[in-house]
Amino acid sequence: MDPAFYKDHTTSRGYNYHYYRVLPKDNNINLVFIHGFPSTSHDWRLIVPYFQEEGYGIIVPDMLGYRGTDKPTNFREYQYSLLTRDVVDIMDQEGVERAVAIGHDWGAHVVSRFSNFFPERFLAYATLSLPYHFPRTDFEMESFMASTKEAVGYEPFGYWYFFAEEGAAKIIEENMESFLAIMFPQDLSWVRSTFNDRGGVKAALLRKHKTALQGFMTEEEQKIFAETFWKGGLAAPLSYYTIMVTGARNEDDAKIPESRRIPPLSSPLFFGAGLKDGVCHPTYGKAEMTREELKNHNVTIREFDGDHWIMLSPDTADKINQELELWIENVVLNRQRA
C-alpha cells in the first residue's frame, strides 16, 4: 500500500485520522475497510491492492488508537456510535455517499454498527473472523463467557480479562517479541494455552514465551509491527477491550432504535470464517449469522482454511479476494441494478 495514498482528516469530534484513499475508476463503488486488534490499515496489504487494481474506490483508516491516528486512553471515546461517526466523517470528506463496509476482528463490530447507526450510508456489510454483532443492552462478561463456552466447548475470549487489566499495556510493550509469538504462532495449539486461558497471555508474556511465527510474519513485518506499537503504545488499542469487559457498551447500544437493531433487509451480509480460528471460533460465527433475526436477510457464509489471520496469509487472502469480489459483483451490485 503506497504511502503516497495516505491522507489525514480531523473528524467532527476533533480527532485526527490517518487513512488510505484511492479514488474509484469508471464509476465503481467504494469499499471501506476496518481493521481490528492489534492491527492497522497496513494489515489489509494483501486485500486492498487487489480491489484497487480492479478499480474500486478505497478508504482504509488507521482506527482510533492506532498508528497515524490519535490515541485517546479514555475507553469511553471508543463507543461504536462515535467510531462509526468518525469513519462517516471521512466518507463525507471524500465525497463518498454510500459504500460497502468490510471489517476484521473488532472491525467487524464497527462494520456491524454502521448498519445500526448509519444504514443509509452503506450498501452492504462484510465481516471476517467475527460475525455480525447484534446490539446488546445487557452485556455482562461472565454470562458472555458462559454462553461462548457452551457454544464451542471452551472460553475462546479468556484473554479479554488481561487485556482490560490495568498495567497490561506496559507488560506487552516490555515483551514485544513474546507478544508477537503469542499473536502469530506457527503452532496453533498455543492458542488454547494462551488466549483461551484467562491468565494465559499474561503468563506467557512474563515468562518471555517464544515460538516460531507464521510465514507471513517476515522479519520486515515483525519490525513494522514492533515499531508501530513501541511508538504508539498499547494503552489506546486495549481500550477496545476495557469498554467491552466493563459493560460500558450497553449504554451505547441502548441508543439504537428498535427499527435499526438489525441491518436493513436490502443490505446483503457476508461472513468469512477461518476454520482454524481458535479465538473467533467458526461455530460461534456461523451460529450468529443464522439466527432467527437474520432469516429473511441475504446472508453469504464462506469458510477459509486458515486461522484468525485469514487476510494476512497469502493462501487465504487470495481466496478472500475472490469470494468478496464474487459477492460484490453477483449479490451487492445485482441488488443495486434490480
N, C-alpha and C positions, 0 to 999 in steps of 0.2 A: 504494500500500500504506500504509494508515493507521498512523502511528506509535503510535497507542494500542494496537495489537495486538502490539507488541513486548514481550518479556519477557527475563529473564536467569536463567541457571541455572549453578551451579558443578558440573562433572562429577566423576566419581569420581576422576579423576587431578588435580583441583584447578584446572582451567582454567574461566574464566568464558566462557560462550557467550551471545551476543545472538541472539535468534531471533524470528521472526514466527509467531504461533499463532492459528488460528481453529478453533473447535470445529465438529465436523460437525453437520449438521441431518438429522433424520429417519433416523437410523441409517446415514447414508452412511459410506463408508470414509474413511480418512485418506491423504493424499498427503504425501510428504517430498521437498522439492526441494533439490538440492545444486548450488551454483554452482562455476565454475572460476576461471581467471585471465584478466585481472585484474578480477574481478567481486566482487559482494557479493549479499546477498539482494535488494537493490534491482533487480538485473538480471532478476528474474523478474516485473517490474512489468506486463508485458503478458500473462502466463500465469496468475499466481496469482489476480487478480481474477475471471477467467472461471470458474475452478473453485470459488472462494469463493462466487460468485453461484449456482452450481449446487448448493451445499450440502455440498461435500466438506470434511472436516477438513483443515487445512493446517499444516505445520511447515516453516519455511524459515530455517535458520540462516545467520548470517554464519559462514563456516567459519573454522577456526583460522588466525590470521594476518591476519584481515580486519576492518575497520570496528569494530563494537562488541564483538568477541570478542578474547580475549587473543592476544598476538603473540610467542610464543617464537621465537628465531632459531637455536636448535639444530635442524638439519634432521631429526635422529632423532626429534624429537617429532611428526613428520608421517607416521610409519608408518601404513599403512592399517588395521592391526589396532587402533591407538589412535584414529584419526579415526572409524572405524565405531563403536567403543565409546562415544565421546563423543556421537554422534548417538543411539545407542540409550539412553544415559543420559537424554537429553532426552525421548525417547519414553516412558521409564519415568516421568519426572517428570510427563508429561502424561497418563499412563494409557492410552497407545496400545500395544496388544498387537501388532498387525500393520498394515502399511501398504504402499502402492505407492511405490517409490522412483524418482525421476526426476532425472537428472543431466546437466549440460552440461560439456564440456571435462574438466578434472581431476575435476569432479564425477561424470563418467561412470565414472572409475576407482573412486571411492569407492562409487558405486552397485554396481559390479561386485563389490567386496569385501564388501558387505552379503551377497551371495549365498554367499560363501565362509565368512565368519566368523559371520554371524547369519542363516542362511537361514530359521530358524523365525520370524523377526520380520517377514518381508516376503512379500507376496502375488505381486509381480511387479516387473520391473525395466525401466525405460525409459532409454535414453541418447540424447543429442543431440550431433551432430558427431563424437564418438568412439564406437566400438562397445564391446561387452562386452570387458573387458580380462582376458585369460587370465593366471592366475598364472604367474610365471616365476622360477626359481631360478638362472638363468644369464644374466640380462640383462647385456649389455655394449654400451656406447654405439656404438662403431664398427660392430659387427655389426648393431645395430638400424638404424643409418643406411643401411648397405648393403642390408638387406632392404627397407626402405621405399622406397629409390631404385629398386630392382628392380621394386617393385610399381607405382609411379606415375611413374617416369621422372626424378625429381629428389629432392633431400633436403628433404622438407617440414618437418623439425624441426631444421634447421640452427641456428636461433636458440637452441636449448636451451643450447648451449655458452656463449654470452654470459650468459644468464640465471643460469647456475650459476657464473659467474666472480666472483671477489672484487672488490668495488667496483661491481658492476653496479647495485645499488640506488641508490647515490649518483649515478651518471651519469643514471639515469632520473629521479630526483627533481629534479635540476637542469635537466632538459629536458622538463618535463611536457607542454608544448604540442607538442613534436615526438613525444613518446610517444603522445599522442592521435592524431596524424596517422598514425603507424605502425600503431596498433592498429585504427583505424576509417576507412581511406581510402575515399573515394568511387570512386577509380580502383583497381580490384582488381589491376591489373597490378603495383602497387607491392609486392604480397606476395612475388612471385618475387625481387625485388632486395633485400628486407629479411629476411623470415622464412626464406625458403628458402636464403639465403646465410649461411654460418656467421658471417661478420663483418658482415652487412648491417644488422642492427638497431643495433649499436653505432656503426657508421659514420654511419648516418642521424641518430642522436641527436647525435653530436659535430659534425655539420655543420649542426645546427639545422633539420633537414628539416621542411618544411611543405607541406601539400596540403589540398585540400577534404575535409571529412569527410562521412560518410554522413548522410542526413537525420535519422535518429533521434538523432544526437548534437547536439541543440539547444544553444544557449548555456547554458541551465539545466542540461542533462545534463553538459555539459563542466565546468561549475562544480562540480557534485556530485562528478564523477569526480576532478577535480584536488584538491579539498579533502579528499576521502576519503583519497587516497594521499599528499598532503602531510602530513596529520595522522598517519596510521598508518604511513607509510613503506612501502617495498617490500622491505625485508630479510626480513621474515617470509614474505610471499607467495612470494618467489623460492625459499624452501626446498622448495617442491613440485618445482622443477627440480633443485636440488642433490642431493636424495635419489635422484632418478632417474639423473642423469648419473654419479654416483659408484657406482652399482650397489648402494646400501645397501638397496634394497627386496628384494633377493634373500633376505636372511635372514628377512624378514617373511613373504614368500610361502612359504618353506620350512616355516612353521608350519601351513600349511593341509593337513589330511588329504587323502589321495588321493580319498576319497569325497565331498569338498566342492570339488574343483578346477573343477567346472562347476556352474552353477545347478541346483537341483532340477528334474526333468522336469515337476513340477506347476506351476512358475512360468513364466508367459509372459514373453517378451522383446520389447522394442520398440526399433528403431533408427531415428532420424531423421537423414538425411544432407542436408547443404547442397551442392547440385550445383556451386556456385561456390566452395566452400571450398578454398583453395589450401594450407592448412596441414593440417587433418584431412581429407585427400582422400577423397571418397566411394568411390572404387575400393578403397582400403585398408579402409575401414569395412565395406563390403559383403562383401569377401573374408573378413574376420574373422568376420562374422555367419553365413557359410555354410560355415564349417569343419566337418570331419567330426565333431568333438566335439559339435556342436550339431544334428546331422542329425535327431535324434529330438525336439528341442525345438519348442515353438510359438513361432516367430520371425516377427515382423511388421517389414518394412522399408518405410519411406516416404521419398520424396525430396522436397525442398523447393527452390524456385527462389531460393536465397539463398546467402550465403557462410557464414563461421563464426558470425556473429551472428544466426542464424535466429530466436532468441527475442526479439531486440531490434527487428527490423524489423516494423512493423505488418502488412505483407502476409503475411510468412511466419509471424508469431506467430499470426495468426488461423487459419491452416491447421494449425499445430501443435496449437492448442487443439482443433480439430475432430477431427483424427486421433487425438490422445491420448484424447479422450473416447469416440470410437467404439471404440477398443481396450479401454479400461477397461470400458465397458458390454457390448460384444459378445464379448470374449475373457476378460478377467480375471474379471469378475463371473459370467459364464456358467460358468466353471470352478468358481467357489465354489458356485454353485447346483446343479451336477451331483452 
